[in-house]
Amino acid sequence: MAAAKLFFLAAALISLSYLTGTAAAPVASTSFIKSSCKSTTFPEVCIASLSGYASAIKNSQEQLVKTALSVSLNKAETTKEFVSKLLKFKGLKPREYAAIKDCVEETSDSVDRLTKSVNELKRMDRSHGKDFQWHMSNVETWVSAAITDENTCTDGFAGKALSGRIKASIRNHITSLAQVTSNALALINQYAAKY
């Protein structure tokens, strides 16, 4: 009983600190995020995933892009961990095991490409002209390839041969990942177009 009360108290404090941090975010920064997210494929997801970082983003398109990419990388890492754990389930059919194993490979590739993109953005801090374009082209290519990896994962679960909770759970995780990655790419393209 005491443990349950302690759990709920901790959850309430965490929620309160999150809400306070979000509410304290400057209105102008939140408006900038909302305005920028309008051009993405999933604007509501974009706003929800980036609004918590409004005070760090401020009104900087560069910081918005870096944050969106970091959010996508974080989501890719947690999705990879989730899918990897599914391989340990007992009683998987051979087809399920193969599809999950392929999905682990695809999410690993996605993590790798997004990591390269984050690092490339760090390297281009002082780049201008052709150097800037070259770095941005690399980022756009790798993020686009990460989206392809994510979609390839869900392709392995197509059809009626695979069904049930595992398929639905993986689809939900991959769909969420693909949405934030797609949004990051849209924001990257928007940023690159200004130079």
Contact map, one row per residue, 1 for C-alpha under 8 A:
111110000000000000000000000000000000000000000000000000000000000000000000000000000000000000000000000000000000000000000000000000000000000000000000000000000000000000000000000000000000000000000000000
111111000000000000000000000000000000000000000000000000000000000000000000000000000000000000000000000000000000000000000000000000000000000000000000000000000000000000000000000000000000000000000000000
111111100000000000000000000000000000000000000000000000000000000000000000000000000000000000000000000000000000000000000000000000000000000000000000000000000000000000000000000000000000000000000000000
111111110000000000000000000000000000000000000000000000000000000000000000000000000000000000000000000000000000000000000000000000000000000000000000000000000000000000000000000000000000000000000000000
111111111000000000000000000000000000000000000000000000000000000000000000000000000000000000000000000000000000000000000000000000000000000000000000000000000000000000000000000000000000000000000000000
011111111100000000000000000000000000000000000000000000000000000000000000000000000000000000000000000000000000000000000000000000000000000000000000000000000000000000000000000000000000000000000000000
001111111110000000000000000000000000000000000000000000000000000000000000000000000000000000000000000000000000000000000000000000000000000000000000000000000000000000000000000000000000000000000000000
000111111111000000000000000000000000000000000000000000000000000000000000000000000000000000000000000000000000000000000000000000000000000000000000000000000000000000000000000000000000000000000000000
000011111111100000000000000000000000000000000000000000000000000000000000000000000000000000000000000000000000000000000000000000000000000000000000000000000000000000000000000000000000000000000000000
000001111111110000000000000000000000000000000000000000000000000000000000000000000000000000000000000000000000000000000000000000000000000000000000000000000000000000000000000000000000000000000000000
000000111111111000000000000000000000000000000000000000000000000000000000000000000000000000000000000000000000000000000000000000000000000000000000000000000000000000000000000000000000000000000000000
000000011111111100000000000000000000000000000000000000000000000000000000000000000000000000000000000000000000000000000000000000000000000000000000000000000000000000000000000000000000000000000000000
000000001111111110000000000000000000000000000000000000000000000000000000000000000000000000000000000000000000000000000000000000000000000000000000000000000000000000000000000000000000000000000000000
000000000111111111000000000000000000000000000000000000000000000000000000000000000000000000000000000000000000000000000000000000000000000000000000000000000000000000000000000000000000000000000000000
000000000011111111100000000000000000000000000000000000000000000000000000000000000000000000000000000000000000000000000000000000000000000000000000000000000000000000000000000000000000000000000000000
000000000001111111110000000000000000000000000000000000000000000000000000000000000000000000000000000000000000000000000000000000000000000000000000000000000000000000000000000000000000000000000000000
000000000000111111111000000000000000000000000000000000000000000000000000000000000000000000000000000000000000000000000000000000000000000000000000000000000000000000000000000000000000000000000000000
000000000000011111111100000000000000000000000000000000000000000000000000000000000000000000000000000000000000000000000000000000000000000000000000000000000000000000000000000000000000000000000000000
000000000000001111111110000000000000000000000000000000000000000000000000000000000000000000000000000000000000000000000000000000000000000000000000000000000000000000000000000000000000000000000000000
000000000000000111111111000000000000000000000000000000000000000000000000000000000000000000000000000000000000000000000000000000000000000000000000000000000000000000000000000000000000000000000000000
000000000000000011111111100000000000000000000000000100000000000000000000000000000000000000000000000000000000000000000000000000000000000000000000000000000000000000000000000000000000000000000000000
000000000000000001111111100000000000000000000000001101000000000000000000000000000000000000000000000000000000000000000000000000000000000000000000000000000000000000000000000000000000000000000000000
000000000000000000111111100000000000000000000000000000000000000000000000000000000000000000000000000000000000000000000000000000000000000000000000000000000000000000000000000000000000000000000000000
000000000000000000011111110000000000000000000000000000000000000000000000000000000000000000000000000000000000000000000000000000000000000000000000000000000000000000000000000000000000000000000000000
000000000000000000001111111011000000000000000000000111100000000000000000000000000000000000000000000000000000000000000000000000000000000000000000000000000000000000000000000000000000000000000000000
000000000000000000000001111111000000000000000000000001100100000000000000000000000000000000000000000000000000000000000000000000000000000000000000000000000000000000000000000000000000000000000000000
000000000000000000000000111111100000000000000000000000000000000000000000000000000000000000000000000000000000000000000000000000000000000000000000000000000000000000000000000000000000000000000000000
000000000000000000000000011111110000000000000000000000000110000000000000000000000000000000000000000000000000000000000000000000000000000000000000000000000000000000000000000000000000000000000000000
000000000000000000000000111111111000000000000000000001101110000000000000000000000000000000000000000000000000000000000000000000000000000000000000000000000000000000000000000000000000000000000000000
000000000000000000000000111111111100000000000000001001000100000000000000000000000000000000000000000000000000000000000000000000000000000000000000000000000000000000000000000000000000000000000000000
000000000000000000000000001111111110000000000000000000000000000000000000000000000000000000000000000000000000000000000000000000000000000000000000000000000000000000000000000000000000000000000000000
000000000000000000000000000111111111000000000000000000000110000000000000000000000000000000000000000000000000000000000000000000000000000000000000000000000000000000000000000000000000000000000000000
000000000000000000000000000011111111100000000010011001000010000100000000000000000000000000000000000000000000000000000000000000000000000000000000000000000000000000000000000000000000000000000000000
000000000000000000000000000001111111110000100010000000000000000000000000000000000000000000000000000000000000000000000000000000000000000000000000000000000000000000000000000000000000000000000000000
000000000000000000000000000000111111111000000000000000000000000000000000000000000000000000000000000000000000000000000000000000000000000000000000000000000000000000000000000000000000000000000000000
000000000000000000000000000000011111111100000000000000000000000000000000000000000000000000000000000000000000000000000000000000000000000000000000000000000000000000000000000000000000000000100000000
000000000000000000000000000000001111111101110110000000000000000000000000000000000000000000000000000000000000000000000000000000000000000000000000000000000000000000000000000000000000001000100000000
000000000000000000000000000000000111111100100000000000000000000000000000000000000000000000000000000000000000000000000000000000000000000000000000000000000000000000000000000000000000000000000000000
000000000000000000000000000000000011111110100000000000000000000000000000000000000000000000000000000000000000000000000000000000000000000000000000000000000000000000000000000000000000000001100000000
000000000000000000000000000000000001111111100100000000000000000000000000000000000000000000000000000000000000000000000000000000000000000000000000000000000000000000000000000000000000011001100000000
000000000000000000000000000000000000001111100000000000000000000000000000000000000000000000000000000000000000000000000000000000000000000000000000000000000000000000000000000000000010011001000000000
000000000000000000000000000000000000100111111100000000000000000000000000000000000000000000000000000000000000000000000000000000000000000000000000000000000000000000000000000000000011011000000000000
000000000000000000000000000000000100111111111110000000000000000000000000000000000000000000000000000000000000000000000000000000000000000000000000000000000000000000000000000000000000001000000000000
000000000000000000000000000000000000100001111111000000000000000000000000000000000000000000000000000000000000000000000000000000000000000000000000000000000000000000000000000000000000000000000000000
000000000000000000000000000000000000000001111111100000000000000000000000000000000000000000000000000000000000000000000000000000000000000000000000000000000000000000000000000000000011000000000000000
000000000000000000000000000000000000100101111111110000000000000000000000000000000000000000000000000000000000000000000000000000000000000000000000000000000000000000000000000000000001001000000000000
000000000000000000000000000000001100100000111111111000000000000000000000000000000000000000000000000000000000000000000000000000000000000000000000000000000000000000000000000000000000000000000000000
000000000000000000000000000000000000000000011111111100000000000000000000000000000000000000000000000000000000000000000000000000000000000000000000000000000000000000000000000000000000000000000000000
000000000000000000000000000000000000000000001111111100000000000000010010000000000000000000000000000000000000000000000000000000000000000000000000000000000000000000000000000000000001000000000000000
000000000000000000000000000000001000000000000111111111000000000000110010000000000000000000000000000000000000000000000000000000000000000000000000000000000000000000000000000000000000000000000000000
000000000000000000000100000001001000000000000011111111000000000000000000000000000000000000000000000000000000000000000000000000000000000000000000000000000000000000000000000000000000000000000000000
000000000000000000001100100000000000000000000001111111100000000000000000000000000000000000000000000000000000000000000000000000000000000000000000000000000000000000000000000000000000000000000000000
000000000000000000000000100000000000000000000000011111111000000000100000000000000000000000000000000000000000000000000000000000000000000000000000000000000000000000000000000000000000000000000000000
000000000000000000000100110011001000000000000000011111111100000000000000000000000000000000000000000000000000000000000000000000000000000000000000000000000000000000000000000000000000000000000000000
000000000000000000000000110010000000000000000000000111111100000000000000000000000000000000000000000000000000000000000000000000000000000000000000000000000000000000000000000000000000000000000000000
000000000000000000000000000000000000000000000000000011111100001000000000000000000000000000000000000000000000000000000000000000000000000000000000000000000000000000000000000000000000000000000000000
000000000000000000000000000010000000000000000000000011111111101100100000000000000000000000000000000000000000000000000000000000000000000000000000000000000000000000000000000000000000000000000000000
000000000000000000000000010111010000000000000000000001111111001000000000000000000000000000000000000000000000000000000000000000000000000000000000000000000000000000000000000000000000000000000000000
000000000000000000000000000110011000000000000000000000001111100000000000000000000000000000000000000000000000000000000000000000000000000000000000000000000000000000000000000000000000000000000000000
000000000000000000000000000000000000000000000000000000001111111100000000000000000000000000000000000000000000000000000000000000000000000000000000000000000000000000000000000000000000000000000000000
000000000000000000000000000000000000000000000000000000001011111110000000000000000000000000000000000000000000000000000000000000000000000000000000000000000000000000000000000000000000000000000010000
000000000000000000000000000000000000000000000000000000000001111111000000000000000000000000000000000000000000000000000000000000000000000000000000000000000000000000000000000000000000000000000010000
000000000000000000000000000000000000000000000000000000011101111111100000000000000000000000000000000000000000000000000000000000000000000000000000000000000000000000000000000000000000000000000000000
000000000000000000000000000000001000000000000000000000001001111111110000000000000000000000000000000000000000000000000000000000000000000000000000000000000000000000000000000000000000000000100000000
000000000000000000000000000000000000000000000000000000000000111111111000000000000000000000000000000000000000000000000000000000000000000000000000000000000000000000000000000000000000000100110010000
000000000000000000000000000000000000000000000000000000000000011111111100000000000000000000000000000000000000000000000100100000000000000000000000000000000000000000000000000000000000000000000000000
000000000000000000000000000000000000000000000000010010001000001111111110000000000000000000000000000000000000000000000000000000000000000000000000000000000000000000000000000000000000000000000000000
000000000000000000000000000000000000000000000000110000000000000111111111000000000000000000000000000000000000000000000000000000000000000000000000000000000000000000000000000000000001101100100000000
000000000000000000000000000000000000000000000000000000000000000011111111100000000000000000000000000000000000000001001100000000000000000000000000000000000000000000000000000000000000100100000000000
000000000000000000000000000000000000000000000000000000000000000001111111110000000000000000000000000000000000000000000100000000000000000000000000000000000000000000000000000000000000000000000000000
000000000000000000000000000000000000000000000000110000000000000000111111111000000000000000000000000000000000000000000000000000000000000000000000000000000000000000000000000000000001000000000000000
000000000000000000000000000000000000000000000000000000000000000000011111111100000000000000000000000000000000000001000000000000000000000000000000000000000000000000000000000000001001100100000000000
000000000000000000000000000000000000000000000000000000000000000000001111111110000000000000000000000000000000001001100000000000000000000000000000000000000000000000000000000000000000000000000000000
000000000000000000000000000000000000000000000000000000000000000000000111111111000000000000000000000000000000000000000000000000000000000000000000000000000000000000000000000000000000000000000000000
000000000000000000000000000000000000000000000000000000000000000000000011111111100000000000000000000000000000000000000000000000000000000000000000000000000000000000000000000000001000000000000000000
000000000000000000000000000000000000000000000000000000000000000000000001111111110000000000000000000000000010011000000000000000000000000000000000000000000000000000000000000000001000000000000000000
000000000000000000000000000000000000000000000000000000000000000000000000111111111000000000000000000000000011001000000000000000000000000000000000000000000000000000000000000000000000000000000000000
000000000000000000000000000000000000000000000000000000000000000000000000011111111100000000000000000000000000000000000000000000000000000000000000000000000000000000000000000000000000000000000000000
000000000000000000000000000000000000000000000000000000000000000000000000001111111110000000000000000000000010000000000000000000000000000000000000000000000000000000000000000011001000000000000000000
000000000000000000000000000000000000000000000000000000000000000000000000000111111111000000000000000000010011001000000000000000000000000000000000000000000000000000000000000000000000000000000000000
000000000000000000000000000000000000000000000000000000000000000000000000000011111111100000000000000000000000000000000000000000000000000000000000000000000000000000000000000000000000000000000000000
000000000000000000000000000000000000000000000000000000000000000000000000000001111111110000000000000000000000000000000000000000000000000000000000000000000000000000000000000000000000000000000000000
000000000000000000000000000000000000000000000000000000000000000000000000000000111111111000000000000100110000000000000000000000000000000000000000000000000000000000000000010000000000000000000000000
000000000000000000000000000000000000000000000000000000000000000000000000000000011111111100000000000110010000000000000000000000000000000000000000000000000000000000000000000000000000000000000000000
000000000000000000000000000000000000000000000000000000000000000000000000000000001111111110000000000000000000000000000000000000000000000000000000000000000000000000000000000000000000000000000000000
000000000000000000000000000000000000000000000000000000000000000000000000000000000111111110000000000100000000000000000000000000000000000000000000000000000000000000000100000000000000000000000000000
000000000000000000000000000000000000000000000000000000000000000000000000000000000011111110000000100110000000000000000000000000000000000000000000000000000000000000000000000000000000000000000000000
000000000000000000000000000000000000000000000000000000000000000000000000000000000001111111000000000000000000000000000000000000000000000000000000000000000000000000000000000000000000000000000000000
000000000000000000000000000000000000000000000000000000000000000000000000000000000000111111110000000000000000000000000000000000000000000000000000000000000000000000000000000000000000000000000000000
000000000000000000000000000000000000000000000000000000000000000000000000000000000000000111110000000000000000000000000000000000000000000000000000000000000000000000000000000000000000000000000000000
000000000000000000000000000000000000000000000000000000000000000000000000000000000000000011111000000000000000000000000000000000000000000000000000000000000000000000000000000000000000000000000000000
000000000000000000000000000000000000000000000000000000000000000000000000000000000000000011111101100000000000000000000000000000000000000000000000000000000000000000000000000000000000000000000000000
000000000000000000000000000000000000000000000000000000000000000000000000000000000000000000111111100000000000000000000000000000000000000000000000000000000000000000000000000000000000000000000000000
000000000000000000000000000000000000000000000000000000000000000000000000000000000000000000011111110000000000000000000000000000000000000000000000000000000000000000000000000000000000000000000000000
000000000000000000000000000000000000000000000000000000000000000000000000000000000000000000001111111000000000000000000000000000000000000000000000000000000000000001000000000000000000000000000000000
000000000000000000000000000000000000000000000000000000000000000000000000000000000000000000011111111100000000000000000000000000000000000000000000000000000000000001000000000000000000000000000000000
000000000000000000000000000000000000000000000000000000000000000000000000000000000000001000011111111110000000000000000000000000000000000000000000000000000000000000000000000000000000000000000000000
000000000000000000000000000000000000000000000000000000000000000000000000000000000000000000000111111111000000000000000000000000000000000000000000000000000000000000000000000000000000000000000000000
000000000000000000000000000000000000000000000000000000000000000000000000000000000000000000000011111111100000000000000000000000000000000000000000000000001001100000000000000000000000000000000000000
000000000000000000000000000000000000000000000000000000000000000000000000000000000011011000000001111111110000000000000000000000000000000000000000000000000001000000000000000000000000000000000000000
000000000000000000000000000000000000000000000000000000000000000000000000000000000001001000000000111111111000000000000000000000000000000000000000000000000000000000000000000000000000000000000000000
000000000000000000000000000000000000000000000000000000000000000000000000000000000000000000000000011111111100000000000000000000000000000000000000000000001001000000000000000000000000000000000000000
000000000000000000000000000000000000000000000000000000000000000000000000000000000010000000000000001111111110000000000000000000000000000000000000000000011101000000000000000000000000000000000000000
000000000000000000000000000000000000000000000000000000000000000000000000000000010011000000000000000111111111000000000000000000000000000000000000000000001000000000000000000000000000000000000000000
000000000000000000000000000000000000000000000000000000000000000000000000000000000000000000000000000011111111100000000000000000000000000000000000000000000000000000000000000000000000000000000000000
000000000000000000000000000000000000000000000000000000000000000000000000000000000000000000000000000001111111110000000000000000000000000000000000000011011000000000000000000000000000000000000000000
000000000000000000000000000000000000000000000000000000000000000000000000000110110000000000000000000000111111111000000000000000000000000000000000000011001000000000000000000000000000000000000000000
000000000000000000000000000000000000000000000000000000000000000000000000000010010000000000000000000000011111111100000000000000000000000000000000000000000000000000000000000000000000000000000000000
000000000000000000000000000000000000000000000000000000000000000000000000000000000000000000000000000000001111111110000000000000000000000000000000010010000000000000000000000000000000000000000000000
000000000000000000000000000000000000000000000000000000000000000000000000000100000000000000000000000000000111111111000000000000000000000000000000111011000000000000000000000000000000000000000000000
000000000000000000000000000000000000000000000000000000000000000000000000100110010000000000000000000000000011111111100000000000000000000000000000010000000000000000000000000000000000000000000000000
000000000000000000000000000000000000000000000000000000000000000000000000000000000000000000000000000000000001111111110000000000000000000000000000000000000000000000000000000000000000000000000000000
000000000000000000000000000000000000000000000000000000000000000000000000000000000000000000000000000000000000111111111000000000000000000000000110110000000000000000000000000000000000000000000000000
000000000000000000000000000000000000000000000000000000000000000000001001100000000000000000000000000000000000011111111100000000000000000000000110010000000000000000000000000000000000000000000000000
000000000000000000000000000000000000000000000000000000000000000000000000100000000000000000000000000000000000001111111110000000000000000000000000000000000000000000000000000000000000000000000000000
000000000000000000000000000000000000000000000000000000000000000000000000000000000000000000000000000000000000000111111111000000000000000000100100000000000000000000000000000000000000000000000000000
000000000000000000000000000000000000000000000000000000000000000000001000000000000000000000000000000000000000000011111111100000000000000001100110000000000000000000000000000000000000000000000000000
000000000000000000000000000000000000000000000000000000000000000001001100000000000000000000000000000000000000000001111111110000000000000000100000000000000000000000000000000000000000000000000000000
000000000000000000000000000000000000000000000000000000000000000000000000000000000000000000000000000000000000000000111111111000000000000000000000000000000000000000000000000000000000000000000000000
000000000000000000000000000000000000000000000000000000000000000000000000000000000000000000000000000000000000000000011111111100000000001001100000000000000000000000000000000000000000000000000000000
000000000000000000000000000000000000000000000000000000000000000001000000000000000000000000000000000000000000000000001111111110000000001100100000000000000000000000000000000000000000000000000000000
000000000000000000000000000000000000000000000000000000000000000000000000000000000000000000000000000000000000000000000111111110000000000000000000000000000000000000000000000000000000000000000000000
000000000000000000000000000000000000000000000000000000000000000000000000000000000000000000000000000000000000000000000011111111000000000000000000000000000000000000000000000000000000000000000000000
000000000000000000000000000000000000000000000000000000000000000000000000000000000000000000000000000000000000000000000001111111100011001000000000000000000000000000000000000000000000000000000000000
000000000000000000000000000000000000000000000000000000000000000000000000000000000000000000000000000000000000000000000000111111100000000000000000000000000000000000000000000000000000000000000000000
000000000000000000000000000000000000000000000000000000000000000000000000000000000000000000000000000000000000000000000000001111110000000000000000000000000000000000000000000000000000000000000000000
000000000000000000000000000000000000000000000000000000000000000000000000000000000000000000000000000000000000000000000000000111111011000000000000000000000000000000000000000000000000000000000000000
000000000000000000000000000000000000000000000000000000000000000000000000000000000000000000000000000000000000000000000000000001111111100000000000000000000000000000000000000000000000000000000000000
000000000000000000000000000000000000000000000000000000000000000000000000000000000000000000000000000000000000000000000000000000111111100000000000000000000000000000000000000000000000000000000000001
000000000000000000000000000000000000000000000000000000000000000000000000000000000000000000000000000000000000000000000000000000011111110000000000000000000000000000000000000000000000000000000000000
000000000000000000000000000000000000000000000000000000000000000000000000000000000000000000000000000000000000000000000000000100111111111000000000000000000000000000000000000000000000000000000000000
000000000000000000000000000000000000000000000000000000000000000000000000000000000000000000000000000000000000000000000000000100111111111100000000000000000000000000000000000000000000000000000000000
000000000000000000000000000000000000000000000000000000000000000000000000000000000000000000000000000000000000000000000000000000011111111110000000000000000000000000000000000000000000000000000001001
000000000000000000000000000000000000000000000000000000000000000000000000000000000000000000000000000000000000000000000000000000000111111111000000000000000000000000000000000000000000000000000000000
000000000000000000000000000000000000000000000000000000000000000000000000000000000000000000000000000000000000000000000001100100000011111111100000000000000000000000000000000000000000000000000000000
000000000000000000000000000000000000000000000000000000000000000000000000000000000000000000000000000000000000000000000000100000000001111111110000000000000000000000000000000000000000000000010001000
000000000000000000000000000000000000000000000000000000000000000000000000000000000000000000000000000000000000000000000000000000000000111111111000000000000000000000000000000000000000000000000000000
000000000000000000000000000000000000000000000000000000000000000000000000000000000000000000000000000000000000000000001001000000000000011111111100000000000000000000000000000000000000000000000000000
000000000000000000000000000000000000000000000000000000000000000000000000000000000000000000000000000000000000000000011101100000000000001111111110000000000000000000000000000000000000000000000000000
000000000000000000000000000000000000000000000000000000000000000000000000000000000000000000000000000000000000000000000000000000000000000111111111000000000000000000000000000000000000000010011000000
000000000000000000000000000000000000000000000000000000000000000000000000000000000000000000000000000000000000000000000000000000000000000011111111100000000000000000000000000000000000000000000000000
000000000000000000000000000000000000000000000000000000000000000000000000000000000000000000000000000000000000000011011000000000000000000001111111110000000000000000000000000000000000000000000000000
000000000000000000000000000000000000000000000000000000000000000000000000000000000000000000000000000000000000000011001000000000000000000000111111111000000000000000000000000000000000100010000000000
000000000000000000000000000000000000000000000000000000000000000000000000000000000000000000000000000000000000000000000000000000000000000000011111111100000000000000000000000000000000000010000000000
000000000000000000000000000000000000000000000000000000000000000000000000000000000000000000000000000000000000010010000000000000000000000000001111111110000000000000000000000000000000000000000000000
000000000000000000000000000000000000000000000000000000000000000000000000000000000000000000000000000000000000111011000000000000000000000000000111111111000000000000000000000000000000100000000000000
000000000000000000000000000000000000000000000000000000000000000000000000000000000000000000000000000000000000010000000000000000000000000000000011111111100000000000000000000000000100110000000000000
000000000000000000000000000000000000000000000000000000000000000000000000000000000000000000000000000000000000000000000000000000000000000000000001111111110000000000000000000000000000000000000000000
000000000000000000000000000000000000000000000000000000000000000000000000000000000000000000000000000000000110110000000000000000000000000000000000111111111000000000000000000000000000000000000000000
000000000000000000000000000000000000000000000000000000000000000000000000000000000000000000000000000000000110010000000000000000000000000000000000011111111100000000000000000001001100000000000000000
000000000000000000000000000000000000000000000000000000000000000000000000000000000000000000000000000000000000000000000000000000000000000000000000001111111110000000000000000001000100000000000000000
000000000000000000000000000000000000000000000000000000000000000000000000000000000000000000000000000000100100000000000000000000000000000000000000000111111111000000000000000000000000000000000000000
000000000000000000000000000000000000000000000000000000000000000000000000000000000000000000000000001001110110000000000000000000000000000000000000000011111111100000000000000001000000000000000000000
000000000000000000000000000000000000000000000000000000000000000000000000000000000000000000000000000000100000000000000000000000000000000000000000000001111111110000000000011001000000000000000000000
000000000000000000000000000000000000000000000000000000000000000000000000000000000000000000000000000000000000000000000000000000000000000000000000000000111111110000000000000000000000000000000000000
000000000000000000000000000000000000000000000000000000000000000000000000000000000000000000000000001101100000000000000000000000000000000000000000000000011111110000000000000000000000000000000000000
000000000000000000000000000000000000000000000000000000000000000000000000000000000000000000000000001000000000000000000000000000000000000000000000000000001111111001100010000000000000000000000000000
000000000000000000000000000000000000000000000000000000000000000000000000000000000000000000000000000000000000000000000000000000000000000000000000000000000111111111000000000000000000000000000000000
000000000000000000000000000000000000000000000000000000000000000000000000000000000000000000000000000000000000000000000000000000000000000000000000000000000000111111000000000000000000000000000000000
000000000000000000000000000000000000000000000000000000000000000000000000000000000000000000000000000000000000000000000000000000000000000000000000000000000000011111100000000000000000000000000000000
000000000000000000000000000000000000000000000000000000000000000000000000000000000000000000000000000000000000000000000000000000000000000000000000000000000000011111100000000000000000000000000000000
000000000000000000000000000000000000000000000000000000000000000000000000000000000000000000000011000000000000000000000000000000000000000000000000000000000000111111110010000000000000000000000000000
000000000000000000000000000000000000000000000000000000000000000000000000000000000000000000000000000000000000000000000000000000000000000000000000000000000000100111111111000000000000000000000000000
000000000000000000000000000000000000000000000000000000000000000000000000000000000000000000000000000000000000000000000000000000000000000000000000000000000000000001111111000000000000000000000000000
000000000000000000000000000000000000000000000000000000000000000000000000000000000000000000000000000000000000000000000000000000000000000000000000000000000000000000111111100000000000000000000000000
000000000000000000000000000000000000000000000000000000000000000000000000000000000000010000000000000000000000000000000000000000000000000000000000000000000000000000111111110000000000000000000000000
000000000000000000000000000000000000000000000000000000000000000000000000000000000000000000000000000000000000000000000000000000000000000000000000000000000000100001111111111000000000000000000000000
000000000000000000000000000000000000000000000000000000000000000000000000000000000000000000000000000000000000000000000000000000000000000000000000000000000000000000111111111100000000000000000000000
000000000000000000000000000000000000000000000000000000000000000000000000000000000000000000000000000000000000000000000000000000000000000000000000000000000000000000001111111110000000000000000000000
000000000000000000000000000000000000000000000000000000000000000000000000000000000010000000000000000000000000000000000000000000000000000000000000000000000100000000000111111111000000000000000000000
000000000000000000000000000000000000000000000000000000000000000000000000000000000000000000000000000000000000000000000000000000000000000000000000000000000100000000000011111111100000000000000000000
000000000000000000000000000000000000000000000000000000000000000000000000000000000000000000000000000000000000000000000000000000000000000000000000000000000000000000000001111111110000000000000000000
000000000000000000000000000000000000000000000000000000000000000000000000000000100000000000000000000000000000000000000000000000000000000000000000000000000000000000000000111111111000000000000000000
000000000000000000000000000000000000000000000000000000000000000000000000000000100000000000000000000000000000000000000000000000000000000000000000000001101100000000000000011111111100000000000000000
000000000000000000000000000000000000000000000000000000000000000000000000000000000000000000000000000000000000000000000000000000000000000000000000000000000000000000000000001111111110000000000000000
000000000000000000000000000000000000000000000000000000000000000000000000000000000000000000000000000000000000000000000000000000000000000000000000000000000000000000000000000111111111000000000000000
000000000000000000000000000000000000000000000000000000000000000000000001001100100000000000000000000000000000000000000000000000000000000000000000000001000000000000000000000011111111100000000000000
000000000000000000000000000000000000000000000000000000000000000000000000000000000000000000000000000000000000000000000000000000000000000000000000001001100000000000000000000001111111110000000000000
000000000000000000000000000000000000000011001000000000000000000000000000000000000000000000000000000000000000000000000000000000000000000000000000000000000000000000000000000000111111111000000000000
000000000000000000000000000000000000000001001100100000000000000000010011000000000000000000000000000000000000000000000000000000000000000000000000000000000000000000000000000000011111111100000000000
000000000000000000000000000000000000000000000000000000000000000000011001000000000000000000000000000000000000000000000000000000000000000000000010011000000000000000000000000000001111111110000000000
000000000000000000000000000000000000000111000000000000000000000000000000000000000000000000000000000000000000000000000000000000000000000000000000001000000000000000000000000000000111111111000000000
000000000000000000000000000000000000100111100100000000000000000000010000000000000000000000000000000000000000000000000000000000000000000000000000000000000000000000000000000000000011111111100000000
000000000000000000000000000000000000000000000000000000000000000010011001000000000000000000000000000000000000000000000000000000000000000000000000000000000000000000000000000000000001111111110000000
000000000000000000000000000000000000000000000000000000000000000000000000000000000000000000000000000000000000000000000000000000000000000000010011000000000000000000000000000000000000111111111000000
000000000000000000000000000000000000001110000000000000000000000000000000000000000000000000000000000000000000000000000000000000000000000000000000000000000000000000000000000000000000011111111100000
000000000000000000000000000000000001101100000000000000000000000110010000000000000000000000000000000000000000000000000000000000000000000000000000000000000000000000000000000000000000001111111110000
000000000000000000000000000000000000000000000000000000000000000010000000000000000000000000000000000000000000000000000000000000000000000100010000000000000000000000000000000000000000000111111111000
000000000000000000000000000000000000000000000000000000000000000000000000000000000000000000000000000000000000000000000000000000000000000000010000000000000000000000000000000000000000000011111111100
000000000000000000000000000000000000000000000000000000000000000000000000000000000000000000000000000000000000000000000000000000000000000000000000000000000000000000000000000000000000000001111111110
000000000000000000000000000000000000000000000000000000000000110010000000000000000000000000000000000000000000000000000000000000000000000000000000000000000000000000000000000000000000000000111111111
000000000000000000000000000000000000000000000000000000000000000000000000000000000000000000000000000000000000000000000000000000000000100100000000000000000000000000000000000000000000000000011111111
000000000000000000000000000000000000000000000000000000000000000000000000000000000000000000000000000000000000000000000000000000000000000000000000000000000000000000000000000000000000000000001111111
000000000000000000000000000000000000000000000000000000000000000000000000000000000000000000000000000000000000000000000000000000000000000000000000000000000000000000000000000000000000000000000111111
000000000000000000000000000000000000000000000000000000000000000000000000000000000000000000000000000000000000000000000000000000001000100000000000000000000000000000000000000000000000000000000011111
